Amino acid sequence: MTVRSTVLARHAGAALAMVVATLMWSQAGVITRHLHSADGLVLVFWRSTFAALGVLAWLLWRQGPRATVRDLRTAPRLLWLSSVFWGLMFTAFMVALTLTTVAQTLVADSLSPLIAAVLGWAVLRHRLPARTWGAIALAMLGMGWMVWSNLRSAPGDGHLAGLLVALIVPFAAAGNWVSLRRAGSAVPMQAAVMIGALLSALAVSIPGWPVAVDGHDLFWLAYLGVFQLALPGMLAVWAAQRLAPAEVGLLGLLEVVFGTLWAWIGAGERPAGSTLIGGALILAALIGNEILGRHQARRLCKAREELAGV
């Protein structure tokens, strides 16, 4: 196997891991709609608690108590920074789902690729072409349309508050992907998911007390904690250490499509017209940016081959 084929295989493996993680994340909305409790802080507490326990169990099984403690004691600053970002993502996403629709929450989250591209340019010195700046402008137009539509809604409508809370997620996600990429594949960063979940649970424990739920909700929150946070979180860490931040965010767009579809089919939650229009503008910006990027990359490779032939 050549070096190029090895690199391509590793890239494909990382991309596949991110796709699987995204599909597992997309379960949250439809399951949340079937819970008895509607208190976002209580839901965050239990989901994050089970996520932390799930990652801890995996770490203990994978490397044992001594190695786990050692990795935490010698953890780099980027691991703790990533933990904070995970904590913000876990908390804001679940709270947003209790305030607004699944579709609107996911559309707001879909801004992370463009935010990641800007952060990658500022922190990692990844150059941003003109097409990306154009995509950012179009995506901002889509998000502006959603905010304006919410402002026109009836007084007391909580959708705008939910949208604003949801917007925390793409900023935290973008910062997380940049932090993980900067750490590199040689640094064990899976513990960041566990610490982030613990921070999330602690942050809501006092304002959300008492955090009582019935057996039905406890079962599904345990499922969400392990199979919708812990496992996909660790897969995303592994993928983000090997892919560009903007690419991780673009692959994450599958969550918007599947999450909205699951909520529509499984909970009868049809997206509003403003959400569909705003989401279409954002997705068009992101997909157009990706298509143009691939086209330019092929042209560049062809030009290099022609020069080499000369």
ABEGO torsion letter per residue (X at the ends): XBAAAAAAAAAAAAAAAAAAAAAAAAAAAAAAAABABABAAAAAAAAAAAAAAAAAAAAAAAAEAAAAAAAAAABBAAAAAAAAAAAAAAAAAAAAAAABBAAAAAAAAAAAAAAAAAAAAAAAGBBBBAAAAAAAAAAAAAAAAAAAAAAABBBGBAAAAAAAAAAAAAAAAAAAAAAAAAAEAABBAAAAAAAAAAAAAAAAAAAAOBBBBBAAAAAAAAAAAAAAAAAAAAAAAAAAAABBAAAAAAAAAAAAAAAAAAAAAAAGBBBBAAAAAAAAAAAAAAAAAAAAAAAAAAAAAAAAAAAAAX
